Amino acid sequence: MSKHFTREIVAEHAIIRAEPRHQVVVDRSFEMPKALYGATVALYLGFIAVLGIGLQSPGLAIPMAIFTIFILAGFGVPMIWTRLAPQAGQRPLDLKQLKRLGISTHTGRLLGRDAMVQMMILPVLILAWAIAMVTIVATI
């Protein structure tokens, strides 16, 4: 059936819309400072380092290397994602701007200090948990 449609017939019956296309602007920066992401990565890698040093075992070398790769990939891929089409989105805030302006979250506006605490509490607790676990293993 398609062999009966010539280019001219299709062009005659085509509906051409001259509506402008709207570019969607996407903010991929999440507005959080790069320093906080760096600190989060450092704390997670610190967790792996504490466990690797405190629980030295040849059997843990490969799992620790895999966890390190996952952590680096888990933060590296979004870092690459934020750099795609940087002109379309905003730049992330720096620490001074975050402290001064705060940040808008799903549950409402947060002060910069509160946002930093909320973002850093889990990585700090995970590192503290690793230190406590290695301390317990060392004392037993």
C-alpha positions as CSV (number, residue, x, y, z in Angstrom):
1,M,0.0,0.0,0.0
2,S,2.8,2.4,0.8
3,K,4.3,2.1,-2.7
4,H,1.2,3.9,-4.0
5,F,2.0,7.0,-2.0
6,T,4.5,9.2,-3.8
7,R,6.4,11.9,-2.2
8,E,4.2,14.5,-3.9
9,I,0.9,13.0,-2.7
10,V,2.2,12.9,0.9
11,A,3.4,16.5,0.6
12,E,0.0,17.7,-0.7
13,H,-1.9,16.1,2.3
14,A,0.6,16.9,5.0
15,I,-0.5,19.3,7.7
16,I,2.4,21.5,8.6
17,R,2.1,23.3,11.9
18,A,4.1,26.4,12.4
19,E,3.8,26.5,16.2
20,P,6.9,27.4,18.1
21,R,8.5,24.6,20.1
22,H,8.9,25.3,23.7
23,Q,12.2,24.5,25.3
24,V,11.9,23.0,28.7
25,V,14.4,24.4,31.1
26,V,15.6,21.7,33.5
27,D,17.6,22.5,36.7
28,R,20.0,19.6,37.1
29,S,22.1,21.2,39.8
30,F,19.8,20.5,42.7
31,E,21.1,23.9,44.0
32,M,23.4,22.2,46.6
33,P,27.0,23.2,46.8
34,K,29.7,21.0,45.3
35,A,31.5,21.0,48.7
36,L,28.6,19.2,50.3
37,Y,28.6,16.5,47.7
38,G,32.4,16.2,48.0
39,A,32.0,15.8,51.8
40,T,29.3,13.2,51.3
41,V,31.6,11.2,49.0
42,A,34.5,11.6,51.4
43,L,32.4,10.3,54.4
44,Y,31.1,7.3,52.4
45,L,34.7,6.5,51.2
46,G,35.8,7.0,54.9
47,F,33.3,4.3,55.9
48,I,34.8,1.9,53.4
49,A,38.3,2.8,54.5
50,V,37.5,2.3,58.2
51,L,36.0,-1.1,57.5
52,G,38.8,-2.1,55.2
53,I,41.5,-1.1,57.7
54,G,39.7,-2.3,60.8
55,L,38.5,-5.6,59.4
56,Q,41.5,-6.6,57.4
57,S,40.8,-9.8,55.5
58,P,41.8,-11.0,52.0
59,G,38.2,-12.0,51.5
60,L,37.0,-8.4,51.9
61,A,39.3,-6.8,49.3
62,I,37.1,-7.4,46.3
63,P,33.8,-6.4,48.0
64,M,35.4,-3.2,49.3
65,A,36.7,-2.4,45.9
66,I,33.2,-3.0,44.4
67,F,31.6,-0.7,47.1
68,T,34.2,2.0,46.3
69,I,33.3,1.8,42.6
70,F,29.6,1.9,43.4
71,I,30.1,5.0,45.5
72,L,32.2,6.8,42.9
73,A,29.7,5.8,40.2
74,G,26.7,6.8,42.3
75,F,28.1,10.4,42.6
76,G,30.1,10.5,39.4
77,V,27.2,9.8,37.0
78,P,25.0,12.6,38.5
79,M,28.0,14.9,38.4
80,I,28.2,14.2,34.6
81,W,24.5,14.6,34.3
82,T,24.6,18.1,35.8
83,R,27.2,19.1,33.3
84,L,25.0,18.2,30.3
85,A,23.7,21.3,28.7
86,P,24.8,23.6,31.5
87,Q,23.3,26.6,29.7
88,A,19.8,25.2,30.2
89,G,19.9,25.0,34.0
90,Q,21.2,27.0,36.9
91,R,24.6,26.8,38.6
92,P,24.7,25.2,42.0
93,L,24.8,27.5,45.0
94,D,28.0,28.0,46.9
95,L,28.2,27.6,50.6
96,K,27.8,31.3,51.3
97,Q,24.7,31.6,49.1
98,L,23.2,28.5,50.7
99,K,23.7,29.9,54.2
100,R,22.3,33.3,53.2
101,L,19.4,32.2,50.9
102,G,18.4,28.8,52.2
103,I,16.9,26.2,49.9
104,S,13.4,25.2,48.8
105,T,12.5,21.6,49.5
106,H,9.5,19.4,49.0
107,T,8.3,20.1,52.6
108,G,9.0,23.9,52.4
109,R,11.8,26.4,52.7
110,L,14.9,25.4,54.8
111,L,17.6,27.6,56.2
112,G,21.0,26.8,54.7
113,R,22.3,25.4,58.1
114,D,19.3,23.1,58.4
115,A,19.7,21.9,54.8
116,M,23.4,21.1,55.4
117,V,22.6,19.2,58.6
118,Q,19.8,17.3,56.8
119,M,22.1,16.4,53.9
120,M,25.1,15.4,56.1
121,I,23.5,13.6,59.0
122,L,23.3,10.2,57.2
123,P,26.9,10.0,56.0
124,V,28.2,11.1,59.4
125,L,26.1,8.5,61.2
126,I,27.3,5.8,58.8
127,L,30.9,6.7,59.4
128,A,30.3,6.8,63.1
129,W,28.7,3.3,62.9
130,A,31.7,2.0,61.1
131,I,34.0,3.4,63.7
132,A,31.9,1.9,66.5
133,M,31.7,-1.5,64.8
134,V,35.5,-1.6,64.3
135,T,36.0,-0.5,67.9
136,I,33.7,-3.3,69.1
137,V,35.5,-5.9,66.9
138,A,38.9,-4.7,68.2
139,T,37.9,-5.0,71.9
140,I,36.4,-8.5,71.6
